[in-house]
Amino acid sequence: MPDKVKLQLEGLNGNAFNLLAHFRQAARRQGWSSDEIQAVIDDATKADYYHLLATLLDNTESPNGDSEHV
């Protein structure tokens, strides 16, 4: 599994389902397996919205290599 999914979260519709869909799509394109993607999604959805955001931030990085992506 690659370390992180290259995904710019800033500017996306902040709806939880939308964020998860963008993560899933980007992870698939970048070679993550279904099990790897599902593990992140399962973790992200086990608590509240803020946990979801934190989990996605932990598993994504800016596509342009910047350390800040939100």
PDB file of N, H, CA, C and O in Angstrom:
ATOM      1  N   MET A   1       0.853  -1.181   0.000  1.00  0.00           N
ATOM      2  CA  MET A   1       0.000   0.000   0.000  1.00  0.00           C
ATOM      3  C   MET A   1       0.889   1.232   0.000  1.00  0.00           C
ATOM      4  O   MET A   1       1.829   1.320   0.790  1.00  0.00           O
ATOM      5  N   PRO A   2       0.606   2.164  -0.862  1.00  0.00           N
ATOM      6  CA  PRO A   2       1.338   3.433  -0.821  1.00  0.00           C
ATOM      7  C   PRO A   2       1.117   4.097   0.540  1.00  0.00           C
ATOM      8  O   PRO A   2       0.112   3.846   1.206  1.00  0.00           O
ATOM      9  N   ASP A   3       2.050   4.933   0.939  1.00  0.00           N
ATOM     10  H   ASP A   3       2.866   5.137   0.398  1.00  0.00           H
ATOM     11  CA  ASP A   3       1.937   5.576   2.244  1.00  0.00           C
ATOM     12  C   ASP A   3       0.653   6.384   2.382  1.00  0.00           C
ATOM     13  O   ASP A   3      -0.089   6.220   3.350  1.00  0.00           O
ATOM     14  N   LYS A   4       0.396   7.245   1.424  1.00  0.00           N
ATOM     15  H   LYS A   4       0.999   7.379   0.637  1.00  0.00           H
ATOM     16  CA  LYS A   4      -0.766   8.127   1.495  1.00  0.00           C
ATOM     17  C   LYS A   4      -1.362   8.315   0.107  1.00  0.00           C
ATOM     18  O   LYS A   4      -0.679   8.179  -0.908  1.00  0.00           O
ATOM     19  N   VAL A   5      -2.640   8.627   0.090  1.00  0.00           N
ATOM     20  H   VAL A   5      -3.195   8.738   0.915  1.00  0.00           H
ATOM     21  CA  VAL A   5      -3.324   8.931  -1.160  1.00  0.00           C
ATOM     22  C   VAL A   5      -3.089  10.399  -1.479  1.00  0.00           C
ATOM     23  O   VAL A   5      -3.266  11.265  -0.622  1.00  0.00           O
ATOM     24  N   LYS A   6      -2.698  10.670  -2.694  1.00  0.00           N
ATOM     25  H   LYS A   6      -2.554   9.966  -3.391  1.00  0.00           H
ATOM     26  CA  LYS A   6      -2.554  12.058  -3.121  1.00  0.00           C
ATOM     27  C   LYS A   6      -3.954  12.585  -3.441  1.00  0.00           C
ATOM     28  O   LYS A   6      -4.585  12.175  -4.416  1.00  0.00           O
ATOM     29  N   LEU A   7      -4.418  13.501  -2.596  1.00  0.00           N
ATOM     30  H   LEU A   7      -3.906  13.833  -1.805  1.00  0.00           H
ATOM     31  CA  LEU A   7      -5.774  14.018  -2.718  1.00  0.00           C
ATOM     32  C   LEU A   7      -5.842  15.380  -2.065  1.00  0.00           C
ATOM     33  O   LEU A   7      -5.447  15.531  -0.908  1.00  0.00           O
ATOM     34  N   GLN A   8      -6.332  16.370  -2.779  1.00  0.00           N
ATOM     35  H   GLN A   8      -6.653  16.247  -3.718  1.00  0.00           H
ATOM     36  CA  GLN A   8      -6.529  17.712  -2.245  1.00  0.00           C
ATOM     37  C   GLN A   8      -7.911  17.769  -1.610  1.00  0.00           C
ATOM     38  O   GLN A   8      -8.917  17.810  -2.318  1.00  0.00           O
ATOM     39  N   LEU A   9      -7.971  17.771  -0.284  1.00  0.00           N
ATOM     40  H   LEU A   9      -7.154  17.737   0.291  1.00  0.00           H
ATOM     41  CA  LEU A   9      -9.255  17.803   0.412  1.00  0.00           C
ATOM     42  C   LEU A   9      -9.856  19.202   0.426  1.00  0.00           C
ATOM     43  O   LEU A   9     -11.076  19.360   0.408  1.00  0.00           O
ATOM     44  N   GLU A  10      -9.000  20.210   0.459  1.00  0.00           N
ATOM     45  H   GLU A  10      -8.009  20.081   0.474  1.00  0.00           H
ATOM     46  CA  GLU A  10      -9.492  21.583   0.474  1.00  0.00           C
ATOM     47  C   GLU A  10     -10.275  21.860  -0.800  1.00  0.00           C
ATOM     48  O   GLU A  10      -9.842  21.514  -1.899  1.00  0.00           O
ATOM     49  N   GLY A  11     -11.420  22.480  -0.640  1.00  0.00           N
ATOM     50  H   GLY A  11     -11.772  22.761   0.253  1.00  0.00           H
ATOM     51  CA  GLY A  11     -12.233  22.838  -1.785  1.00  0.00           C
ATOM     52  C   GLY A  11     -13.285  21.799  -2.143  1.00  0.00           C
ATOM     53  O   GLY A  11     -14.170  22.074  -2.953  1.00  0.00           O
ATOM     54  N   LEU A  12     -13.204  20.609  -1.552  1.00  0.00           N
ATOM     55  H   LEU A  12     -12.485  20.386  -0.894  1.00  0.00           H
ATOM     56  CA  LEU A  12     -14.225  19.591  -1.801  1.00  0.00           C
ATOM     57  C   LEU A  12     -15.451  19.885  -0.940  1.00  0.00           C
ATOM     58  O   LEU A  12     -15.342  20.489   0.127  1.00  0.00           O
ATOM     59  N   ASN A  13     -16.595  19.461  -1.406  1.00  0.00           N
ATOM     60  H   ASN A  13     -16.684  18.971  -2.273  1.00  0.00           H
ATOM     61  CA  ASN A  13     -17.805  19.511  -0.592  1.00  0.00           C
ATOM     62  C   ASN A  13     -17.503  18.720   0.677  1.00  0.00           C
ATOM     63  O   ASN A  13     -17.066  17.572   0.596  1.00  0.00           O
ATOM     64  N   GLY A  14     -17.728  19.316   1.846  1.00  0.00           N
ATOM     65  H   GLY A  14     -18.083  20.249   1.912  1.00  0.00           H
ATOM     66  CA  GLY A  14     -17.346  18.706   3.106  1.00  0.00           C
ATOM     67  C   GLY A  14     -18.268  17.622   3.614  1.00  0.00           C
ATOM     68  O   GLY A  14     -18.070  17.116   4.719  1.00  0.00           O
ATOM     69  N   ASN A  15     -19.273  17.251   2.835  1.00  0.00           N
ATOM     70  H   ASN A  15     -19.434  17.663   1.938  1.00  0.00           H
ATOM     71  CA  ASN A  15     -20.163  16.175   3.225  1.00  0.00           C
ATOM     72  C   ASN A  15     -19.347  14.900   3.397  1.00  0.00           C
ATOM     73  O   ASN A  15     -18.506  14.575   2.558  1.00  0.00           O
ATOM     74  N   ALA A  16     -19.599  14.178   4.491  1.00  0.00           N
ATOM     75  H   ALA A  16     -20.282  14.442   5.172  1.00  0.00           H
ATOM     76  CA  ALA A  16     -18.818  12.974   4.799  1.00  0.00           C
ATOM     77  C   ALA A  16     -18.846  11.958   3.665  1.00  0.00           C
ATOM     78  O   ALA A  16     -17.811  11.388   3.316  1.00  0.00           O
ATOM     79  N   PHE A  17     -20.014  11.728   3.093  1.00  0.00           N
ATOM     80  H   PHE A  17     -20.854  12.190   3.376  1.00  0.00           H
ATOM     81  CA  PHE A  17     -20.119  10.747   2.004  1.00  0.00           C
ATOM     82  C   PHE A  17     -19.326  11.189   0.793  1.00  0.00           C
ATOM     83  O   PHE A  17     -18.708  10.363   0.121  1.00  0.00           O
ATOM     84  N   ASN A  18     -19.335  12.483   0.507  1.00  0.00           N
ATOM     85  H   ASN A  18     -19.837  13.153   1.053  1.00  0.00           H
ATOM     86  CA  ASN A  18     -18.575  13.019  -0.623  1.00  0.00           C
ATOM     87  C   ASN A  18     -17.076  12.859  -0.394  1.00  0.00           C
ATOM     88  O   ASN A  18     -16.351  12.442  -1.298  1.00  0.00           O
ATOM     89  N   LEU A  19     -16.608  13.187   0.808  1.00  0.00           N
ATOM     90  H   LEU A  19     -17.197  13.525   1.542  1.00  0.00           H
ATOM     91  CA  LEU A  19     -15.187  13.044   1.115  1.00  0.00           C
ATOM     92  C   LEU A  19     -14.735  11.593   0.999  1.00  0.00           C
ATOM     93  O   LEU A  19     -13.672  11.310   0.446  1.00  0.00           O
ATOM     94  N   LEU A  20     -15.544  10.679   1.521  1.00  0.00           N
ATOM     95  H   LEU A  20     -16.407  10.909   1.970  1.00  0.00           H
ATOM     96  CA  LEU A  20     -15.198   9.261   1.437  1.00  0.00           C
ATOM     97  C   LEU A  20     -15.178   8.780  -0.011  1.00  0.00           C
ATOM     98  O   LEU A  20     -14.320   7.983  -0.390  1.00  0.00           O
ATOM     99  N   ALA A  21     -16.115   9.257  -0.817  1.00  0.00           N
ATOM    100  H   ALA A  21     -16.813   9.904  -0.509  1.00  0.00           H
ATOM    101  CA  ALA A  21     -16.151   8.867  -2.231  1.00  0.00           C
ATOM    102  C   ALA A  21     -14.911   9.361  -2.961  1.00  0.00           C
ATOM    103  O   ALA A  21     -14.338   8.628  -3.767  1.00  0.00           O
ATOM    104  N   HIS A  22     -14.494  10.579  -2.694  1.00  0.00           N
ATOM    105  H   HIS A  22     -14.960  11.174  -2.040  1.00  0.00           H
ATOM    106  CA  HIS A  22     -13.285  11.112  -3.324  1.00  0.00           C
ATOM    107  C   HIS A  22     -12.063  10.319  -2.880  1.00  0.00           C
ATOM    108  O   HIS A  22     -11.189  10.009  -3.689  1.00  0.00           O
ATOM    109  N   PHE A  23     -12.004   9.992  -1.587  1.00  0.00           N
ATOM    110  H   PHE A  23     -12.714  10.244  -0.929  1.00  0.00           H
ATOM    111  CA  PHE A  23     -10.881   9.195  -1.093  1.00  0.00           C
ATOM    112  C   PHE A  23     -10.850   7.840  -1.790  1.00  0.00           C
ATOM    113  O   PHE A  23      -9.804   7.409  -2.275  1.00  0.00           O
ATOM    114  N   ARG A  24     -12.006   7.165  -1.837  1.00  0.00           N
ATOM    115  H   ARG A  24     -12.856   7.514  -1.442  1.00  0.00           H
ATOM    116  CA  ARG A  24     -12.070   5.833  -2.450  1.00  0.00           C
ATOM    117  C   ARG A  24     -11.619   5.884  -3.912  1.00  0.00           C
ATOM    118  O   ARG A  24     -10.823   5.055  -4.353  1.00  0.00           O
ATOM    119  N   GLN A  25     -12.129   6.849  -4.646  1.00  0.00           N
ATOM    120  H   GLN A  25     -12.777   7.522  -4.288  1.00  0.00           H
ATOM    121  CA  GLN A  25     -11.801   6.965  -6.072  1.00  0.00           C
ATOM    122  C   GLN A  25     -10.301   7.232  -6.272  1.00  0.00           C
ATOM    123  O   GLN A  25      -9.659   6.603  -7.114  1.00  0.00           O
ATOM    124  N   ALA A  26      -9.757   8.161  -5.499  1.00  0.00           N
ATOM    125  H   ALA A  26     -10.279   8.672  -4.815  1.00  0.00           H
ATOM    126  CA  ALA A  26      -8.328   8.488  -5.641  1.00  0.00           C
ATOM    127  C   ALA A  26      -7.462   7.296  -5.243  1.00  0.00           C
ATOM    128  O   ALA A  26      -6.469   7.001  -5.907  1.00  0.00           O
ATOM    129  N   ALA A  27      -7.834   6.612  -4.163  1.00  0.00           N
ATOM    130  H   ALA A  27      -8.641   6.852  -3.624  1.00  0.00           H
ATOM    131  CA  ALA A  27      -7.051   5.461  -3.703  1.00  0.00           C
ATOM    132  C   ALA A  27      -7.056   4.344  -4.747  1.00  0.00           C
ATOM    133  O   ALA A  27      -6.025   3.720  -4.996  1.00  0.00           O
ATOM    134  N   ARG A  28      -8.203   4.096  -5.348  1.00  0.00           N
ATOM    135  H   ARG A  28      -9.041   4.604  -5.145  1.00  0.00           H
ATOM    136  CA  ARG A  28      -8.274   3.070  -6.406  1.00  0.00           C
ATOM    137  C   ARG A  28      -7.346   3.415  -7.562  1.00  0.00           C
ATOM    138  O   ARG A  28      -6.583   2.576  -8.040  1.00  0.00           O
ATOM    139  N   ARG A  29      -7.427   4.671  -8.003  1.00  0.00           N
ATOM    140  H   ARG A  29      -8.047   5.353  -7.615  1.00  0.00           H
ATOM    141  CA  ARG A  29      -6.585   5.114  -9.126  1.00  0.00           C
ATOM    142  C   ARG A  29      -5.102   4.981  -8.794  1.00  0.00           C
ATOM    143  O   ARG A  29      -4.279   4.800  -9.692  1.00  0.00           O
ATOM    144  N   GLN A  30      -4.757   5.069  -7.518  1.00  0.00           N
ATOM    145  H   GLN A  30      -5.425   5.216  -6.789  1.00  0.00           H
ATOM    146  CA  GLN A  30      -3.360   5.042  -7.106  1.00  0.00           C
ATOM    147  C   GLN A  30      -2.903   3.659  -6.644  1.00  0.00           C
ATOM    148  O   GLN A  30      -1.839   3.514  -6.042  1.00  0.00           O
ATOM    149  N   GLY A  31      -3.721   2.648  -6.933  1.00  0.00           N
ATOM    150  H   GLY A  31      -4.586   2.765  -7.421  1.00  0.00           H
ATOM    151  CA  GLY A  31      -3.283   1.277  -6.729  1.00  0.00           C
ATOM    152  C   GLY A  31      -3.562   0.665  -5.374  1.00  0.00           C
ATOM    153  O   GLY A  31      -3.063  -0.422  -5.081  1.00  0.00           O
ATOM    154  N   TRP A  32      -4.339   1.325  -4.543  1.00  0.00           N
ATOM    155  H   TRP A  32      -4.744   2.208  -4.781  1.00  0.00           H
ATOM    156  CA  TRP A  32      -4.700   0.731  -3.264  1.00  0.00           C
ATOM    157  C   TRP A  32      -5.673  -0.417  -3.503  1.00  0.00           C
ATOM    158  O   TRP A  32      -6.511  -0.345  -4.402  1.00  0.00           O
ATOM    159  N   SER A  33      -5.566  -1.461  -2.714  1.00  0.00           N
ATOM    160  H   SER A  33      -4.886  -1.519  -1.983  1.00  0.00           H
ATOM    161  CA  SER A  33      -6.500  -2.589  -2.822  1.00  0.00           C
ATOM    162  C   SER A  33      -7.827  -2.221  -2.155  1.00  0.00           C
ATOM    163  O   SER A  33      -7.903  -1.279  -1.367  1.00  0.00           O
ATOM    164  N   SER A  34      -8.851  -2.973  -2.484  1.00  0.00           N
ATOM    165  H   SER A  34      -8.790  -3.739  -3.124  1.00  0.00           H
ATOM    166  CA  SER A  34     -10.164  -2.757  -1.859  1.00  0.00           C
ATOM    167  C   SER A  34     -10.086  -2.908  -0.350  1.00  0.00           C
ATOM    168  O   SER A  34     -10.730  -2.153   0.379  1.00  0.00           O
ATOM    169  N   ASP A  35      -9.308  -3.870   0.132  1.00  0.00           N
ATOM    170  H   ASP A  35      -8.785  -4.483  -0.460  1.00  0.00           H
ATOM    171  CA  ASP A  35      -9.166  -4.090   1.574  1.00  0.00           C
ATOM    172  C   ASP A  35      -8.468  -2.909   2.247  1.00  0.00           C
ATOM    173  O   ASP A  35      -8.857  -2.500   3.341  1.00  0.00           O
ATOM    174  N   GLU A  36      -7.448  -2.364   1.603  1.00  0.00           N
ATOM    175  H   GLU A  36      -7.132  -2.696   0.715  1.00  0.00           H
ATOM    176  CA  GLU A  36      -6.735  -1.212   2.164  1.00  0.00           C
ATOM    177  C   GLU A  36      -7.650   0.006   2.248  1.00  0.00           C
ATOM    178  O   GLU A  36      -7.666   0.721   3.250  1.00  0.00           O
ATOM    179  N   ILE A  37      -8.399   0.223   1.191  1.00  0.00           N
ATOM    180  H   ILE A  37      -8.386  -0.358   0.378  1.00  0.00           H
ATOM    181  CA  ILE A  37      -9.341   1.349   1.167  1.00  0.00           C
ATOM    182  C   ILE A  37     -10.404   1.161   2.239  1.00  0.00           C
ATOM    183  O   ILE A  37     -10.716   2.094   2.979  1.00  0.00           O
ATOM    184  N   GLN A  38     -10.960  -0.038   2.324  1.00  0.00           N
ATOM    185  H   GLN A  38     -10.707  -0.796   1.722  1.00  0.00           H
ATOM    186  CA  GLN A  38     -12.032  -0.300   3.278  1.00  0.00           C
ATOM    187  C   GLN A  38     -11.546  -0.145   4.718  1.00  0.00           C
ATOM    188  O   GLN A  38     -12.308   0.292   5.580  1.00  0.00           O
ATOM    189  N   ALA A  39     -10.297  -0.495   4.987  1.00  0.00           N
ATOM    190  H   ALA A  39      -9.678  -0.850   4.286  1.00  0.00           H
ATOM    191  CA  ALA A  39      -9.750  -0.340   6.338  1.00  0.00           C
ATOM    192  C   ALA A  39      -9.738   1.127   6.761  1.00  0.00           C
ATOM    193  O   ALA A  39     -10.074   1.450   7.900  1.00  0.00           O
ATOM    194  N   VAL A  40      -9.352   2.013   5.843  1.00  0.00           N
ATOM    195  H   VAL A  40      -9.079   1.750   4.917  1.00  0.00           H
ATOM    196  CA  VAL A  40      -9.353   3.448   6.151  1.00  0.00           C
ATOM    197  C   VAL A  40     -10.786   3.930   6.338  1.00  0.00           C
ATOM    198  O   VAL A  40     -11.076   4.670   7.279  1.00  0.00           O
ATOM    199  N   ILE A  41     -11.678   3.517   5.454  1.00  0.00           N
ATOM    200  H   ILE A  41     -11.442   2.916   4.690  1.00  0.00           H
ATOM    201  CA  ILE A  41     -13.071   3.950   5.556  1.00  0.00           C
ATOM    202  C   ILE A  41     -13.715   3.436   6.841  1.00  0.00           C
ATOM    203  O   ILE A  41     -14.458   4.167   7.496  1.00  0.00           O
ATOM    204  N   ASP A  42     -13.437   2.193   7.204  1.00  0.00           N
ATOM    205  H   ASP A  42     -12.833   1.599   6.672  1.00  0.00           H
ATOM    206  CA  ASP A  42     -13.976   1.645   8.453  1.00  0.00           C
ATOM    207  C   ASP A  42     -13.489   2.455   9.650  1.00  0.00           C
ATOM    208  O   ASP A  42     -14.266   2.768  10.552  1.00  0.00           O
ATOM    209  N   ASP A  43     -12.207   2.790   9.657  1.00  0.00           N
ATOM    210  H   ASP A  43     -11.576   2.536   8.924  1.00  0.00           H
ATOM    211  CA  ASP A  43     -11.676   3.600  10.747  1.00  0.00           C
ATOM    212  C   ASP A  43     -12.312   4.988  10.750  1.00  0.00           C
ATOM    213  O   ASP A  43     -12.702   5.497  11.801  1.00  0.00           O
ATOM    214  N   ALA A  44     -12.412   5.590   9.580  1.00  0.00           N
ATOM    215  H   ALA A  44     -12.095   5.177   8.727  1.00  0.00           H
ATOM    216  CA  ALA A  44     -12.952   6.949   9.474  1.00  0.00           C
ATOM    217  C   ALA A  44     -14.397   7.039   9.962  1.00  0.00           C
ATOM    218  O   ALA A  44     -14.804   8.057  10.521  1.00  0.00           O
ATOM    219  N   THR A  45     -15.153   5.996   9.754  1.00  0.00           N
ATOM    220  H   THR A  45     -14.822   5.169   9.299  1.00  0.00           H
ATOM    221  CA  THR A  45     -16.586   6.045  10.061  1.00  0.00           C
ATOM    222  C   THR A  45     -16.939   5.442  11.416  1.00  0.00           C
ATOM    223  O   THR A  45     -18.120   5.259  11.710  1.00  0.00           O
ATOM    224  N   LYS A  46     -15.959   5.131  12.241  1.00  0.00           N
ATOM    225  H   LYS A  46     -14.999   5.280  12.002  1.00  0.00           H
ATOM    226  CA  LYS A  46     -16.274   4.511  13.523  1.00  0.00           C
ATOM    227  C   LYS A  46     -16.593   5.531  14.615  1.00  0.00           C
ATOM    228  O   LYS A  46     -16.963   5.147  15.724  1.00  0.00           O
ATOM    229  N   ALA A  47     -16.458   6.797  14.325  1.00  0.00           N
ATOM    230  H   ALA A  47     -16.157   7.109  13.424  1.00  0.00           H
ATOM    231  CA  ALA A  47     -16.741   7.835  15.326  1.00  0.00           C
ATOM    232  C   ALA A  47     -17.434   9.018  14.652  1.00  0.00           C
ATOM    233  O   ALA A  47     -18.204   8.839  13.709  1.00  0.00           O
ATOM    234  N   ASP A  48     -17.163  10.194  15.128  1.00  0.00           N
ATOM    235  H   ASP A  48     -16.537  10.340  15.894  1.00  0.00           H
ATOM    236  CA  ASP A  48     -17.854  11.379  14.624  1.00  0.00           C
ATOM    237  C   ASP A  48     -17.176  11.975  13.382  1.00  0.00           C
ATOM    238  O   ASP A  48     -16.176  11.456  12.887  1.00  0.00           O
ATOM    239  N   TYR A  49     -17.749  13.070  12.902  1.00  0.00           N
ATOM    240  H   TYR A  49     -18.562  13.491  13.304  1.00  0.00           H
ATOM    241  CA  TYR A  49     -17.263  13.736  11.695  1.00  0.00           C
ATOM    242  C   TYR A  49     -15.812  14.190  11.850  1.00  0.00           C
ATOM    243  O   TYR A  49     -15.031  14.103  10.902  1.00  0.00           O
ATOM    244  N   TYR A  50     -15.452  14.668  13.025  1.00  0.00           N
ATOM    245  H   TYR A  50     -16.086  14.738  13.795  1.00  0.00           H
ATOM    246  CA  TYR A  50     -14.092  15.153  13.236  1.00  0.00           C
ATOM    247  C   TYR A  50     -13.082  14.004  13.170  1.00  0.00           C
ATOM    248  O   TYR A  50     -11.961  14.179  12.693  1.00  0.00           O
ATOM    249  N   HIS A  51     -13.484  12.849  13.645  1.00  0.00           N
ATOM    250  H   HIS A  51     -14.395  12.706  14.032  1.00  0.00           H
ATOM    251  CA  HIS A  51     -12.619  11.667  13.525  1.00  0.00           C
ATOM    252  C   HIS A  51     -12.479  11.288  12.046  1.00  0.00           C
ATOM    253  O   HIS A  51     -11.393  10.918  11.599  1.00  0.00           O
ATOM    254  N   LEU A  52     -13.563  11.380  11.299  1.00  0.00           N
ATOM    255  H   LEU A  52     -14.445  11.681  11.662  1.00  0.00           H
ATOM    256  CA  LEU A  52     -13.518  11.093   9.868  1.00  0.00           C
ATOM    257  C   LEU A  52     -12.513  12.011   9.184  1.00  0.00           C
ATOM    258  O   LEU A  52     -11.678  11.549   8.406  1.00  0.00           O
ATOM    259  N   LEU A  53     -12.589  13.310   9.472  1.00  0.00           N
ATOM    260  H   LEU A  53     -13.267  13.685  10.104  1.00  0.00           H
ATOM    261  CA  LEU A  53     -11.649  14.258   8.862  1.00  0.00           C
ATOM    262  C   LEU A  53     -10.214  13.946   9.263  1.00  0.00           C
ATOM    263  O   LEU A  53      -9.316  13.950   8.422  1.00  0.00           O
ATOM    264  N   ALA A  54      -9.999  13.675  10.542  1.00  0.00           N
ATOM    265  H   ALA A  54     -10.729  13.671  11.225  1.00  0.00           H
ATOM    266  CA  ALA A  54      -8.643  13.379  11.013  1.00  0.00           C
ATOM    267  C   ALA A  54      -8.090  12.128  10.336  1.00  0.00           C
ATOM    268  O   ALA A  54      -6.920  12.090   9.956  1.00  0.00           O
ATOM    269  N   THR A  55      -8.924  11.115  10.187  1.00  0.00           N
ATOM    270  H   THR A  55      -9.875  11.146  10.496  1.00  0.00           H
ATOM    271  CA  THR A  55      -8.489   9.872   9.540  1.00  0.00           C
ATOM    272  C   THR A  55      -8.128  10.110   8.082  1.00  0.00           C
ATOM    273  O   THR A  55      -7.111   9.613   7.600  1.00  0.00           O
ATOM    274  N   LEU A  56      -8.963  10.869   7.381  1.00  0.00           N
ATOM    275  H   LEU A  56      -9.790  11.273   7.773  1.00  0.00           H
ATOM    276  CA  LEU A  56      -8.657  11.171   5.979  1.00  0.00           C
ATOM    277  C   LEU A  56      -7.389  12.007   5.865  1.00  0.00           C
ATOM    278  O   LEU A  56      -6.578  11.783   4.967  1.00  0.00           O
ATOM    279  N   LEU A  57      -7.213  12.961   6.761  1.00  0.00           N
ATOM    280  H   LEU A  57      -7.872  13.143   7.490  1.00  0.00           H
ATOM    281  CA  LEU A  57      -5.993  13.773   6.735  1.00  0.00           C
ATOM    282  C   LEU A  57      -4.751  12.923   7.001  1.00  0.00           C
ATOM    283  O   LEU A  57      -3.699  13.151   6.404  1.00  0.00           O
ATOM    284  N   ASP A  58      -4.875  11.952   7.888  1.00  0.00           N
ATOM    285  H   ASP A  58      -5.730  11.767   8.373  1.00  0.00           H
ATOM    286  CA  ASP A  58      -3.751  11.057   8.186  1.00  0.00           C
ATOM    287  C   ASP A  58      -3.381  10.170   7.003  1.00  0.00           C
ATOM    288  O   ASP A  58      -2.251   9.690   6.914  1.00  0.00           O
ATOM    289  N   ASN A  59      -4.325   9.953   6.099  1.00  0.00           N
ATOM    290  H   ASN A  59      -5.243  10.344   6.172  1.00  0.00           H
ATOM    291  CA  ASN A  59      -4.111   9.012   4.991  1.00  0.00           C
ATOM    292  C   ASN A  59      -4.035   9.680   3.631  1.00  0.00           C
ATOM    293  O   ASN A  59      -4.059   9.007   2.601  1.00  0.00           O
ATOM    294  N   THR A  60      -3.941  11.010   3.625  1.00  0.00           N
ATOM    295  H   THR A  60      -3.921  11.557   4.462  1.00  0.00           H
ATOM    296  CA  THR A  60      -3.819  11.736   2.361  1.00  0.00           C
ATOM    297  C   THR A  60      -2.670  12.727   2.434  1.00  0.00           C
ATOM    298  O   THR A  60      -2.206  13.109   3.508  1.00  0.00           O
ATOM    299  N   GLU A  61      -2.233  13.126   1.254  1.00  0.00           N
ATOM    300  H   GLU A  61      -2.610  12.815   0.381  1.00  0.00           H
ATOM    301  CA  GLU A  61      -1.236  14.186   1.142  1.00  0.00           C
ATOM    302  C   GLU A  61      -1.560  15.010  -0.093  1.00  0.00           C
ATOM    303  O   GLU A  61      -2.252  14.546  -0.999  1.00  0.00           O
ATOM    304  N   SER A  62      -1.065  16.210  -0.120  1.00  0.00           N
ATOM    305  H   SER A  62      -0.503  16.587   0.616  1.00  0.00           H
ATOM    306  CA  SER A  62      -1.308  17.108  -1.234  1.00  0.00           C
ATOM    307  C   SER A  62      -0.724  16.513  -2.516  1.00  0.00           C
ATOM    308  O   SER A  62       0.382  15.973  -2.499  1.00  0.00           O
ATOM    309  N   PRO A  63      -1.448  16.608  -3.611  1.00  0.00           N
ATOM    310  CA  PRO A  63      -0.926  16.087  -4.882  1.00  0.00           C
ATOM    311  C   PRO A  63       0.342  16.801  -5.347  1.00  0.00           C
ATOM    312  O   PRO A  63       1.137  16.233  -6.096  1.00  0.00           O
ATOM    313  N   ASN A  64       0.533  18.040  -4.908  1.00  0.00           N
ATOM    314  H   ASN A  64      -0.112  18.502  -4.299  1.00  0.00           H
ATOM    315  CA  ASN A  64       1.716  18.790  -5.365  1.00  0.00           C
ATOM    316  C   ASN A  64       2.897  18.662  -4.410  1.00  0.00           C
ATOM    317  O   ASN A  64       3.913  19.334  -4.587  1.00  0.00           O
ATOM    318  N   GLY A  65       2.769  17.798  -3.392  1.00  0.00           N
ATOM    319  H   GLY A  65       1.944  17.253  -3.248  1.00  0.00           H
ATOM    320  CA  GLY A  65       3.891  17.534  -2.506  1.00  0.00           C
ATOM    321  C   GLY A  65       3.993  18.443  -1.309  1.00  0.00           C
ATOM    322  O   GLY A  65       4.879  18.251  -0.476  1.00  0.00           O
ATOM    323  N   ASP A  66       3.111  19.441  -1.184  1.00  0.00           N
ATOM    324  H   ASP A  66       2.391  19.598  -1.860  1.00  0.00           H
ATOM    325  CA  ASP A  66       3.126  20.300  -0.009  1.00  0.00           C
ATOM    326  C   ASP A  66       2.718  19.517   1.219  1.00  0.00           C
ATOM    327  O   ASP A  66       1.910  18.593   1.132  1.00  0.00           O
ATOM    328  N   SER A  67       3.265  19.878   2.350  1.00  0.00           N
ATOM    329  H   SER A  67       3.921  20.629   2.421  1.00  0.00           H
ATOM    330  CA  SER A  67       2.895  19.184   3.584  1.00  0.00           C
ATOM    331  C   SER A  67       1.501  19.610   4.057  1.00  0.00           C
ATOM    332  O   SER A  67       0.821  18.846   4.742  1.00  0.00           O
ATOM    333  N   GLU A  68       1.082  20.804   3.700  1.00  0.00           N
ATOM    334  H   GLU A  68       1.635  21.424   3.144  1.00  0.00           H
ATOM    335  CA  GLU A  68      -0.252  21.286   4.077  1.00  0.00           C
ATOM    336  C   GLU A  68      -1.215  21.012   2.925  1.00  0.00           C
ATOM    337  O   GLU A  68      -0.949  21.382   1.782  1.00  0.00           O
ATOM    338  N   HIS A  69      -2.342  20.356   3.238  1.00  0.00           N
ATOM    339  H   HIS A  69      -2.557  20.055   4.167  1.00  0.00           H
ATOM    340  CA  HIS A  69      -3.314  20.093   2.177  1.00  0.00           C
ATOM    341  C   HIS A  69      -4.738  20.413   2.594  1.00  0.00           C
ATOM    342  O   HIS A  69      -5.681  20.042   1.895  1.00  0.00           O
ATOM    343  N   VAL A  70      -4.913  21.084   3.701  1.00  0.00           N
ATOM    344  H   VAL A  70      -4.148  21.386   4.269  1.00  0.00           H
ATOM    345  CA  VAL A  70      -6.234  21.622   4.077  1.00  0.00           C
ATOM    346  C   VAL A  70      -6.067  22.982   4.659  1.00  0.00           C
ATOM    347  O   VAL A  70      -7.051  23.615   5.042  1.00  0.00           O
TER     348      VAL A  70
END
